[in-house]
Amino acid sequence: MSPTDATRLRELVEEWKRGCQLAVNEAWGVCHTRSEVQQLAYDRLREETDLGSQHAVLATHRAAEAIKRARDGEGSKPQFTSPTVAFDTRTMTVFDDRTVSLTTTGERVRCDLKLPDDGGYQSQYLDDEEWEPAKSTLHYRDGEFTFHLGFRTPSPDIDLPTEGATVLGVDLGVENLAVTSTAEFFPGGELTHRREEFEALRTDLEATGTRSAARTLRQAGNRLDRFVRQRLHEVANDIVAEAVEYDCELVAFGELSEAAELLPEATAYHEWLFDRLLSFVEYRAAERDIAVVEVNPEYTSQRCMECGFTHPQNRNLDESQFECLKCEASAHDDYNAAKNIAFRCVRRGPLSSRGLGASACALQSGLVTPDDGFTPYAELSEAPRSD
């Protein structure tokens, strides 16, 4: 990297920290979701910093994440001192020659990607056409830049159903990574535990600072990545199998941009897990001509699926239980949320200009429609079947 390029990146790091802090100062005590912080602080960042439009957006999102963590932990107002910058596909371009072009506050900078001697786990993604670059992070420390390049599978092209379809709802969480509206639970505790173990190991090995420690850390990271990929593939396969069994043409998730923000215990790692799981489900579903959509997840954990009454105290967070204050219906809170996500997909109307995307949501024991309410499968002319 040339001295000029290094200077440009350092300037970007400083403007990024300043932009994130301005967004926090603007939104602290006012709001904390990405959309709210972006709406409140974006214009100020564009006026008072040299950040480009997309980096200004990303800075407001990072500020929202920091505010949420501070609020959940009852901490003080975040202070941005870490020399890191977030990138996405609008602010970076990865080329086949193993170089990356990064947006700065001035001209773009093009750098070589220096991978570990053994190629590292990144090589398998760079060389595989089924993966594409995604959210990434630039770190500056001790005069050196490190670029953590993220990947995801690109969303497949599939037409949304043009007639009324049955939808499977999926709620994402921490204790349970995913729960379907047909009452399939996919625990997330092991993924969180493995990640926490790795972070503890990272802290110890980075403090050691030897070449052997760096090699051990890289090997541990590769093992964790393989475990996570395998588990997410298993969950994605089972979610799609559930959709097939219940004759669903749609799978509905809560919008990822909002889902993590509505979970007090969620971290940036869980947000990454949700994003990767969604991409895996999209690919598996496309193979069975099943479309995947996202709906607004707000209040889906507070609304009673039986009577529609919505209230924060319907949920008992300590016991993961939902109990309606009005009709006294009870269920696991994640299961209740999954049913509401499916029903919201139905009630929001057409998913495309060509017709109604969903007309019924699949539950474990029957279908729910806005007009007919709940109908047990035994009363339907065709029960769910397995292929």
KOLDREN-827697 format. One record per residue (C-alpha): residue number from 1; residue in one letter; x, y, z. Coordinates in nm, 3 decimals, always signed. Layout:
N
(NUM, 'A', (X, Y, Z));
...
This chain:
387
(1, 'M', (+0.000, +0.000, +0.000));
(2, 'S', (+0.133, +0.342, -0.092));
(3, 'P', (+0.181, +0.614, +0.174));
(4, 'T', (-0.095, +0.815, +0.004));
(5, 'D', (-0.341, +0.527, +0.026));
(6, 'A', (-0.250, +0.467, +0.391));
(7, 'T', (-0.316, +0.833, +0.467));
(8, 'R', (-0.655, +0.816, +0.298));
(9, 'L', (-0.754, +0.513, +0.505));
(10, 'R', (-0.638, +0.677, +0.828));
(11, 'E', (-0.843, +0.984, +0.743));
(12, 'L', (-1.144, +0.760, +0.681));
(13, 'V', (-1.096, +0.593, +1.019));
(14, 'E', (-1.094, +0.930, +1.196));
(15, 'E', (-1.400, +1.058, +1.009));
(16, 'W', (-1.581, +0.731, +1.078));
(17, 'K', (-1.522, +0.759, +1.453));
(18, 'R', (-1.632, +1.121, +1.444));
(19, 'G', (-1.943, +1.037, +1.243));
(20, 'C', (-2.044, +0.754, +1.476));
(21, 'Q', (-1.998, +0.981, +1.777));
(22, 'L', (-2.204, +1.258, +1.620));
(23, 'A', (-2.484, +1.008, +1.552));
(24, 'V', (-2.472, +0.884, +1.911));
(25, 'N', (-2.477, +1.238, +2.048));
(26, 'E', (-2.778, +1.316, +1.830));
(27, 'A', (-2.979, +1.004, +1.916));
(28, 'W', (-2.880, +0.933, +2.277));
(29, 'G', (-3.192, +0.942, +2.492));
(30, 'V', (-3.410, +0.990, +2.183));
(31, 'C', (-3.409, +0.669, +1.978));
(32, 'H', (-3.207, +0.353, +1.916));
(33, 'T', (-3.328, +0.162, +1.610));
(34, 'R', (-3.132, +0.186, +1.287));
(35, 'S', (-3.408, +0.350, +1.089));
(36, 'E', (-3.473, +0.608, +1.361));
(37, 'V', (-3.107, +0.699, +1.416));
(38, 'Q', (-3.046, +0.718, +1.041));
(39, 'Q', (-3.342, +0.951, +0.991));
(40, 'L', (-3.237, +1.170, +1.285));
(41, 'A', (-2.860, +1.194, +1.229));
(42, 'Y', (-2.787, +1.130, +0.859));
(43, 'D', (-2.815, +1.491, +0.742));
(44, 'R', (-2.586, +1.611, +1.019));
(45, 'L', (-2.320, +1.354, +0.930));
(46, 'R', (-2.331, +1.458, +0.565));
(47, 'E', (-2.297, +1.823, +0.661));
(48, 'E', (-2.034, +1.796, +0.933));
(49, 'T', (-1.812, +1.506, +0.820));
(50, 'D', (-1.640, +1.403, +0.500));
(51, 'L', (-1.809, +1.062, +0.498));
(52, 'G', (-1.976, +0.959, +0.174));
(53, 'S', (-2.349, +0.893, +0.169));
(54, 'Q', (-2.330, +0.517, +0.226));
(55, 'H', (-2.065, +0.539, +0.496));
(56, 'A', (-2.282, +0.798, +0.669));
(57, 'V', (-2.568, +0.547, +0.664));
(58, 'L', (-2.343, +0.272, +0.801));
(59, 'A', (-2.216, +0.505, +1.074));
(60, 'T', (-2.572, +0.575, +1.193));
(61, 'H', (-2.636, +0.201, +1.202));
(62, 'R', (-2.322, +0.138, +1.406));
(63, 'A', (-2.426, +0.416, +1.644));
(64, 'A', (-2.770, +0.256, +1.682));
(65, 'E', (-2.610, -0.078, +1.772));
(66, 'A', (-2.391, +0.091, +2.035));
(67, 'I', (-2.687, +0.279, +2.186));
(68, 'K', (-2.891, -0.040, +2.204));
(69, 'R', (-2.611, -0.227, +2.385));
(70, 'A', (-2.568, +0.061, +2.630));
(71, 'R', (-2.943, +0.082, +2.697));
(72, 'D', (-2.977, -0.293, +2.752));
(73, 'G', (-2.683, -0.293, +2.992));
(74, 'E', (-2.783, +0.039, +3.153));
(75, 'G', (-2.444, +0.176, +3.055));
(76, 'S', (-2.324, +0.527, +2.984));
(77, 'K', (-2.331, +0.699, +2.647));
(78, 'P', (-2.100, +0.517, +2.400));
(79, 'Q', (-1.770, +0.678, +2.305));
(80, 'F', (-1.622, +0.580, +1.969));
(81, 'T', (-1.245, +0.541, +2.004));
(82, 'S', (-1.188, +0.206, +1.831));
(83, 'P', (-1.012, +0.254, +1.492));
(84, 'T', (-1.250, +0.040, +1.286));
(85, 'V', (-1.471, +0.113, +0.984));
(86, 'A', (-1.764, -0.088, +0.849));
(87, 'F', (-1.795, -0.162, +0.477));
(88, 'D', (-2.067, -0.316, +0.264));
(89, 'T', (-2.104, -0.399, -0.103));
(90, 'R', (-2.167, -0.032, -0.186));
(91, 'T', (-1.843, +0.083, -0.025));
(92, 'M', (-1.610, -0.196, -0.136));
(93, 'T', (-1.543, -0.407, -0.445));
(94, 'V', (-1.354, -0.738, -0.435));
(95, 'F', (-1.177, -0.834, -0.758));
(96, 'D', (-1.074, -1.175, -0.893));
(97, 'D', (-0.706, -1.081, -0.865));
(98, 'R', (-0.737, -1.082, -0.483));
(99, 'T', (-0.752, -0.705, -0.449));
(100, 'V', (-1.018, -0.491, -0.286));
(101, 'S', (-1.124, -0.136, -0.368));
(102, 'L', (-1.242, +0.069, -0.070));
(103, 'T', (-1.435, +0.394, -0.055));
(104, 'T', (-1.260, +0.664, +0.149));
(105, 'T', (-1.333, +1.031, +0.220));
(106, 'G', (-1.156, +1.111, -0.107));
(107, 'E', (-1.049, +0.880, -0.389));
(108, 'R', (-1.098, +0.507, -0.362));
(109, 'V', (-0.807, +0.292, -0.246));
(110, 'R', (-0.722, -0.042, -0.405));
(111, 'C', (-0.527, -0.286, -0.188));
(112, 'D', (-0.396, -0.641, -0.214));
(113, 'L', (-0.566, -0.903, +0.003));
(114, 'K', (-0.284, -1.076, +0.188));
(115, 'L', (-0.412, -1.415, +0.301));
(116, 'P', (-0.240, -1.659, +0.541));
(117, 'D', (+0.028, -1.883, +0.394));
(118, 'D', (-0.214, -2.177, +0.389));
(119, 'G', (-0.475, -1.965, +0.212));
(120, 'G', (-0.692, -1.936, +0.522));
(121, 'Y', (-1.062, -2.008, +0.534));
(122, 'Q', (-1.123, -1.697, +0.319));
(123, 'S', (-0.986, -1.871, +0.009));
(124, 'Q', (-1.269, -2.123, -0.003));
(125, 'Y', (-1.518, -1.836, -0.021));
(126, 'L', (-1.320, -1.625, -0.269));
(127, 'D', (-1.287, -1.922, -0.504));
(128, 'D', (-1.647, -2.043, -0.472));
(129, 'E', (-1.901, -1.875, -0.700));
(130, 'E', (-2.177, -1.963, -0.454));
(131, 'W', (-2.044, -1.695, -0.218));
(132, 'E', (-2.023, -1.318, -0.252));
(133, 'P', (-1.861, -1.049, -0.034));
(134, 'A', (-2.083, -0.902, +0.237));
(135, 'K', (-2.048, -0.680, +0.544));
(136, 'S', (-1.679, -0.635, +0.629));
(137, 'T', (-1.464, -0.437, +0.870));
(138, 'L', (-1.136, -0.246, +0.839));
(139, 'H', (-0.918, -0.234, +1.154));
(140, 'Y', (-0.621, -0.004, +1.211));
(141, 'R', (-0.375, -0.096, +1.484));
(142, 'D', (-0.005, -0.031, +1.547));
(143, 'G', (+0.035, +0.129, +1.206));
(144, 'E', (-0.115, -0.167, +1.017));
(145, 'F', (-0.451, -0.224, +0.851));
(146, 'T', (-0.641, -0.552, +0.878));
(147, 'F', (-0.948, -0.616, +0.665));
(148, 'H', (-1.202, -0.870, +0.794));
(149, 'L', (-1.388, -0.974, +0.480));
(150, 'G', (-1.737, -1.117, +0.523));
(151, 'F', (-1.925, -1.342, +0.281));
(152, 'R', (-2.279, -1.456, +0.213));
(153, 'T', (-2.455, -1.657, -0.054));
(154, 'P', (-2.634, -1.428, -0.302));
(155, 'S', (-3.011, -1.434, -0.296));
(156, 'P', (-3.151, -1.663, -0.567));
(157, 'D', (-3.403, -1.536, -0.818));
(158, 'I', (-3.748, -1.686, -0.768));
(159, 'D', (-4.094, -1.557, -0.855));
(160, 'L', (-4.331, -1.489, -0.568));
(161, 'P', (-4.653, -1.692, -0.577));
(162, 'T', (-4.913, -1.519, -0.792));
(163, 'E', (-5.207, -1.685, -0.614));
(164, 'G', (-5.298, -1.738, -0.249));
(165, 'A', (-5.027, -1.944, -0.081));
(166, 'T', (-4.963, -2.096, +0.259));
(167, 'V', (-4.680, -1.935, +0.455));
(168, 'L', (-4.448, -2.078, +0.719));
(169, 'G', (-4.344, -1.819, +0.979));
(170, 'V', (-3.995, -1.822, +1.134));
(171, 'D', (-3.899, -1.628, +1.447));
(172, 'L', (-3.528, -1.571, +1.513));
(173, 'G', (-3.374, -1.546, +1.856));
(174, 'V', (-3.084, -1.614, +2.089));
(175, 'E', (-3.196, -1.898, +2.316));
(176, 'N', (-3.369, -2.052, +2.015));
(177, 'L', (-3.197, -1.961, +1.692));
(178, 'A', (-3.521, -2.023, +1.502));
(179, 'V', (-3.875, -2.135, +1.578));
(180, 'T', (-4.135, -2.207, +1.310));
(181, 'S', (-4.509, -2.144, +1.316));
(182, 'T', (-4.548, -2.525, +1.304));
(183, 'A', (-4.370, -2.553, +1.642));
(184, 'E', (-4.026, -2.671, +1.531));
(185, 'F', (-3.759, -2.538, +1.769));
(186, 'F', (-3.390, -2.497, +1.677));
(187, 'P', (-3.181, -2.421, +1.990));
(188, 'G', (-2.907, -2.160, +1.960));
(189, 'G', (-2.726, -2.212, +2.288));
(190, 'E', (-2.442, -2.422, +2.148));
(191, 'L', (-2.360, -2.162, +1.884));
(192, 'T', (-2.344, -1.887, +2.145));
(193, 'H', (-2.136, -2.105, +2.380));
(194, 'R', (-1.883, -2.192, +2.109));
(195, 'R', (-1.851, -1.825, +2.016));
(196, 'E', (-1.793, -1.720, +2.377));
(197, 'E', (-1.523, -1.987, +2.415));
(198, 'F', (-1.351, -1.861, +2.102));
(199, 'E', (-1.360, -1.498, +2.219));
(200, 'A', (-1.203, -1.599, +2.552));
(201, 'L', (-0.932, -1.788, +2.366));
(202, 'R', (-0.876, -1.492, +2.133));
(203, 'T', (-0.821, -1.260, +2.430));
(204, 'D', (-0.561, -1.492, +2.582));
(205, 'L', (-0.374, -1.563, +2.259));
(206, 'E', (-0.368, -1.202, +2.140));
(207, 'A', (-0.219, -1.107, +2.475));
(208, 'T', (+0.053, -1.367, +2.416));
(209, 'G', (+0.137, -1.216, +2.079));
(210, 'T', (+0.360, -1.500, +1.950));
(211, 'R', (+0.356, -1.651, +1.602));
(212, 'S', (+0.248, -1.983, +1.751));
(213, 'A', (-0.042, -1.813, +1.928));
(214, 'A', (-0.151, -1.650, +1.603));
(215, 'R', (-0.146, -1.988, +1.428));
(216, 'T', (-0.346, -2.149, +1.708));
(217, 'L', (-0.602, -1.868, +1.694));
(218, 'R', (-0.639, -1.905, +1.318));
(219, 'Q', (-0.694, -2.279, +1.350));
(220, 'A', (-0.952, -2.226, +1.625));
(221, 'G', (-1.130, -1.970, +1.409));
(222, 'N', (-1.143, -2.212, +1.118));
(223, 'R', (-1.288, -2.486, +1.340));
(224, 'L', (-1.554, -2.250, +1.473));
(225, 'D', (-1.644, -2.136, +1.122));
(226, 'R', (-1.685, -2.497, +1.005));
(227, 'F', (-1.904, -2.581, +1.304));
(228, 'V', (-2.126, -2.275, +1.252));
(229, 'R', (-2.165, -2.341, +0.880));
(230, 'Q', (-2.260, -2.704, +0.942));
(231, 'R', (-2.515, -2.614, +1.207));
(232, 'L', (-2.672, -2.337, +0.999));
(233, 'H', (-2.696, -2.569, +0.699));
(234, 'E', (-2.876, -2.825, +0.917));
(235, 'V', (-3.123, -2.566, +1.048));
(236, 'A', (-3.185, -2.426, +0.697));
(237, 'N', (-3.248, -2.774, +0.559));
(238, 'D', (-3.494, -2.853, +0.838));
(239, 'I', (-3.682, -2.523, +0.796));
(240, 'V', (-3.726, -2.588, +0.425));
(241, 'A', (-3.828, -2.949, +0.496));
(242, 'E', (-4.092, -2.814, +0.732));
(243, 'A', (-4.221, -2.584, +0.458));
(244, 'V', (-4.241, -2.877, +0.214));
(245, 'E', (-4.422, -3.098, +0.465));
(246, 'Y', (-4.688, -2.835, +0.523));
(247, 'D', (-4.725, -2.743, +0.154));
(248, 'C', (-4.596, -2.389, +0.206));
(249, 'E', (-4.499, -2.180, -0.095));
(250, 'L', (-4.363, -1.900, +0.124));
(251, 'V', (-4.130, -1.880, +0.423));
(252, 'A', (-4.154, -1.553, +0.618));
(253, 'F', (-3.884, -1.414, +0.849));
(254, 'G', (-3.889, -1.099, +1.055));
(255, 'E', (-3.687, -0.829, +0.879));
(256, 'L', (-3.324, -0.881, +0.980));
(257, 'S', (-3.260, -0.508, +1.011));
(258, 'E', (-3.518, -0.495, +1.290));
(259, 'A', (-3.512, -0.848, +1.436));
(260, 'A', (-3.182, -0.815, +1.621));
(261, 'E', (-3.275, -0.472, +1.756));
(262, 'L', (-3.590, -0.616, +1.914));
(263, 'L', (-3.388, -0.877, +2.106));
(264, 'P', (-3.228, -0.731, +2.421));
(265, 'E', (-2.973, -1.014, +2.448));
(266, 'A', (-2.872, -1.018, +2.081));
(267, 'T', (-2.520, -0.917, +1.978));
(268, 'A', (-2.357, -0.833, +1.646));
(269, 'Y', (-2.264, -1.202, +1.626));
(270, 'H', (-2.631, -1.304, +1.641));
(271, 'E', (-2.714, -1.051, +1.372));
(272, 'W', (-2.447, -1.216, +1.157));
(273, 'L', (-2.595, -1.562, +1.233));
(274, 'F', (-2.943, -1.444, +1.131));
(275, 'D', (-2.812, -1.302, +0.804));
(276, 'R', (-2.626, -1.619, +0.713));
(277, 'L', (-2.915, -1.846, +0.810));
(278, 'L', (-3.152, -1.644, +0.592));
(279, 'S', (-2.918, -1.678, +0.294));
(280, 'F', (-2.895, -2.056, +0.346));
(281, 'V', (-3.272, -2.089, +0.367));
(282, 'E', (-3.315, -1.879, +0.052));
(283, 'Y', (-3.098, -2.117, -0.146));
(284, 'R', (-3.250, -2.435, -0.009));
(285, 'A', (-3.601, -2.297, -0.057));
(286, 'A', (-3.533, -2.192, -0.416));
(287, 'E', (-3.447, -2.552, -0.500));
(288, 'R', (-3.806, -2.643, -0.402));
(289, 'D', (-3.967, -2.338, -0.568));
(290, 'I', (-4.040, -2.183, -0.230));
(291, 'A', (-3.999, -1.807, -0.192));
(292, 'V', (-3.851, -1.639, +0.117));
(293, 'V', (-3.978, -1.299, +0.229));
(294, 'E', (-3.924, -1.064, +0.524));
(295, 'V', (-4.196, -0.885, +0.718));
(296, 'N', (-4.190, -0.624, +0.994));
(297, 'P', (-4.141, -0.817, +1.322));
(298, 'E', (-4.247, -0.531, +1.550));
(299, 'Y', (-4.495, -0.638, +1.821));
(300, 'T', (-4.506, -0.998, +1.694));
(301, 'S', (-4.378, -1.111, +2.035));
(302, 'Q', (-4.645, -0.907, +2.218));
(303, 'R', (-4.954, -0.987, +2.009));
(304, 'C', (-5.184, -1.272, +2.105));
(305, 'M', (-5.239, -1.501, +1.810));
(306, 'E', (-5.573, -1.613, +1.956));
(307, 'C', (-5.751, -1.279, +2.014));
(308, 'G', (-5.514, -1.016, +1.869));
(309, 'F', (-5.463, -0.830, +2.198));
(310, 'T', (-5.117, -0.665, +2.203));
(311, 'H', (-4.937, -0.566, +2.522));
(312, 'P', (-4.573, -0.581, +2.646));
(313, 'Q', (-4.681, -0.762, +2.963));
(314, 'N', (-4.820, -1.051, +2.761));
(315, 'R', (-4.462, -1.184, +2.767));
(316, 'N', (-4.281, -1.329, +3.067));
(317, 'L', (-3.919, -1.284, +2.961));
(318, 'D', (-3.781, -1.479, +3.257));
(319, 'E', (-3.979, -1.790, +3.166));
(320, 'S', (-3.991, -1.746, +2.785));
(321, 'Q', (-4.367, -1.770, +2.816));
(322, 'F', (-4.648, -1.581, +2.642));
(323, 'E', (-4.975, -1.545, +2.832));
(324, 'C', (-5.241, -1.309, +2.702));
(325, 'L', (-5.370, -1.067, +2.965));
(326, 'K', (-5.705, -1.052, +2.788));
(327, 'C', (-5.801, -1.407, +2.683));
(328, 'E', (-5.540, -1.596, +2.895));
(329, 'A', (-5.416, -1.799, +2.598));
(330, 'S', (-5.061, -1.923, +2.662));
(331, 'A', (-4.774, -2.056, +2.451));
(332, 'H', (-4.395, -2.040, +2.424));
(333, 'D', (-4.319, -1.677, +2.338));
(334, 'D', (-4.100, -1.764, +2.036));
(335, 'Y', (-4.369, -1.994, +1.897));
(336, 'N', (-4.632, -1.725, +1.940));
(337, 'A', (-4.404, -1.477, +1.759));
(338, 'A', (-4.347, -1.720, +1.470));
(339, 'K', (-4.722, -1.758, +1.422));
(340, 'N', (-4.765, -1.381, +1.422));
(341, 'I', (-4.488, -1.340, +1.163));
(342, 'A', (-4.670, -1.583, +0.933));
(343, 'F', (-5.004, -1.413, +0.991));
(344, 'R', (-4.854, -1.069, +0.928));
(345, 'C', (-4.730, -1.196, +0.591));
(346, 'V', (-5.088, -1.295, +0.509));
(347, 'R', (-5.250, -0.975, +0.631));
(348, 'R', (-5.012, -0.733, +0.463));
(349, 'G', (-5.169, -0.813, +0.126));
(350, 'P', (-5.006, -0.852, -0.216));
(351, 'L', (-4.636, -0.935, -0.216));
(352, 'S', (-4.607, -0.834, -0.581));
(353, 'S', (-4.805, -0.657, -0.849));
(354, 'R', (-4.913, -0.992, -0.994));
(355, 'G', (-5.134, -1.107, -0.709));
(356, 'L', (-5.177, -1.211, -0.348));
(357, 'G', (-4.869, -1.385, -0.212));
(358, 'A', (-5.017, -1.553, +0.095));
(359, 'S', (-5.366, -1.642, +0.209));
(360, 'A', (-5.307, -1.878, +0.504));
(361, 'C', (-5.039, -1.942, +0.764));
(362, 'A', (-4.936, -2.295, +0.861));
(363, 'L', (-4.955, -2.401, +1.225));
(364, 'Q', (-4.876, -2.740, +1.373));
(365, 'S', (-5.237, -2.851, +1.378));
(366, 'G', (-5.412, -2.643, +1.114));
(367, 'L', (-5.430, -2.330, +0.899));
(368, 'V', (-5.519, -1.974, +0.996));
(369, 'T', (-5.674, -1.728, +0.752));
(370, 'P', (-5.806, -1.374, +0.810));
(371, 'D', (-6.159, -1.470, +0.700));
(372, 'D', (-6.208, -1.823, +0.834));
(373, 'G', (-5.987, -1.818, +1.141));
(374, 'F', (-5.836, -2.150, +1.249));
(375, 'T', (-5.921, -2.468, +1.059));
(376, 'P', (-5.777, -2.805, +1.177));
(377, 'Y', (-5.606, -3.014, +0.912));
(378, 'A', (-5.857, -3.290, +0.979));
(379, 'E', (-6.130, -3.065, +0.840));
(380, 'L', (-5.937, -2.977, +0.526));
(381, 'S', (-5.970, -3.179, +0.212));
(382, 'E', (-5.593, -3.237, +0.193));
(383, 'A', (-5.372, -3.277, +0.499));
(384, 'P', (-5.002, -3.185, +0.503));
(385, 'R', (-4.783, -3.443, +0.340));
(386, 'S', (-4.417, -3.526, +0.316));
(387, 'D', (-4.228, -3.567, -0.012));
